[in-house]
Amino acid sequence: MSSTAPTKKPYRKAPPQHREVRHEPPGAREEVLEQPSSQDPVSEADRIHFLQHQNDELRRRLAYTATKMEAMEHEVDASRHYLEVELSRNREELEKLKDKFRR
């Protein structure tokens, strides 16, 4: 007797409306300045400049993320409203069908 592993189902992509959309912030792939190694003598001015640049980059990314989160919040609210309307419509339709079959 030989044991065979169960065959795997082929991978199917989700329909476009169900796919997760990931948008990278502009410049996200830019190389971030690496902190100079501790072996190199770094002046205080260079260190401050590096930290300011890093701070600016973090602020930019935070602003981008906050904007995306707000957009996602609006999308969720719109979806919730749509689903509530659909639920209400389906409840009304169900009540009509119940009344129809009671007669």
Buried (B, 14 or more C-beta within 10 A) or exposed (E): EEEEEEEEEEEEEEEEEEEEEEEEBEEEEEEEEEEEEEEEEEEEEEEEEBEEEEEEBEEBEEEBEEEEEEEEEEEEEEEEEEEEEEEEEEEEEEEEEEEEEEE
